[in-house]
Amino acid sequence: MECIKQFKYEVEGRKVKVARAEKGWTITRLAKESGVTRKTIGEIEKGYKKRIRISTIEQIANTLGKSVEYFFNGYIEE
């Protein structure tokens, strides 16, 4: 049986906060525009939630006009 390694990317929450602030948006506004819950965005920005689904960070990145890679801090091998 072949072993397949999986990688999960770690998101740097500070970058989400900076990108949001550059637009002059509150967490509530980003939540409304992106479809990601306010709670999730707050947890990401505070660093409580670092490993999130790629689809979630894609929603945030697209809404803020940034590339997904901008928010990556690196990856964790599992």
Backbone torsions as a table, in degrees:
resi	resn	phi	psi	omega
1	MET	NA	132.1	-177.3
2	GLU	-84.6	136.7	179.0
3	CYS	-91.7	127.0	178.8
4	ILE	-111.3	125.3	178.2
5	LYS	-84.6	141.3	176.5
6	GLN	-115.0	145.2	179.2
7	PHE	-119.4	136.9	174.0
8	LYS	-119.7	132.0	-178.8
9	TYR	-85.9	142.9	177.3
10	GLU	-100.2	128.7	-177.8
11	VAL	-96.3	136.3	177.4
12	GLU	-90.5	105.0	-174.3
13	GLY	-60.4	-32.8	179.7
14	ARG	-58.8	-34.9	-179.9
15	LYS	-69.5	-32.7	176.0
16	VAL	-64.9	-45.4	-179.3
17	LYS	-62.8	-43.0	179.9
18	VAL	-64.2	-46.1	-179.4
19	ALA	-63.1	-38.9	177.9
20	ARG	-65.7	-43.8	-179.5
21	ALA	-65.2	-34.8	178.2
22	GLU	-59.4	-31.6	178.7
23	LYS	-87.3	-8.3	-179.0
24	GLY	74.6	25.6	-176.8
25	TRP	-97.6	149.2	170.5
26	THR	-85.6	169.8	174.8
27	ILE	-61.6	-39.1	179.9
28	THR	-60.7	-43.4	179.3
29	ARG	-64.4	-44.6	178.7
30	LEU	-61.5	-39.8	178.6
31	ALA	-61.6	-45.9	179.9
32	LYS	-63.6	-43.6	-176.4
33	GLU	-72.3	-35.7	-174.2
34	SER	-93.5	-25.0	-175.0
35	GLY	85.1	4.1	176.3
36	VAL	-93.0	138.4	-176.2
37	THR	-63.8	150.7	177.5
38	ARG	-58.4	-41.3	179.8
39	LYS	-59.5	-46.4	-179.4
40	THR	-63.4	-44.8	179.3
41	ILE	-61.2	-44.2	178.4
42	GLY	-60.6	-41.7	179.0
43	GLU	-66.7	-37.6	177.3
44	ILE	-64.9	-48.6	-177.8
45	GLU	-62.4	-36.0	-178.9
46	LYS	-82.1	-7.5	178.9
47	GLY	85.6	8.0	179.1
48	TYR	-75.6	-28.9	-176.0
49	LYS	-125.3	101.1	-176.9
50	LYS	-101.8	-32.2	-178.2
51	ARG	-102.0	103.8	-176.2
52	ILE	-125.6	164.4	178.8
53	ARG	-63.5	143.6	178.8
54	ILE	-61.1	-34.6	-179.9
55	SER	-63.6	-34.3	179.1
56	THR	-67.8	-46.7	-179.1
57	ILE	-69.7	-29.7	175.5
58	GLU	-64.1	-42.4	178.5
59	GLN	-60.9	-45.0	-179.4
60	ILE	-65.9	-46.3	-178.4
61	ALA	-61.5	-47.5	-179.9
62	ASN	-60.6	-41.9	-179.0
63	THR	-65.3	-38.4	-178.2
64	LEU	-87.7	-3.4	178.8
65	GLY	73.9	30.3	179.5
66	LYS	-117.4	161.1	173.7
67	SER	-78.7	154.0	178.3
68	VAL	-60.5	-40.7	-177.8
69	GLU	-60.7	-26.9	179.1
70	TYR	-55.7	-34.0	-174.8
71	PHE	-90.7	-7.9	-177.6
72	PHE	-79.1	137.6	176.4
73	ASN	-101.4	-16.0	-177.0
74	GLY	149.1	-168.8	178.5
75	TYR	-131.6	158.1	-179.9
76	ILE	-114.0	123.8	179.4
77	GLU	-83.4	132.7	178.7
78	GLU	-118.5	NA	NA
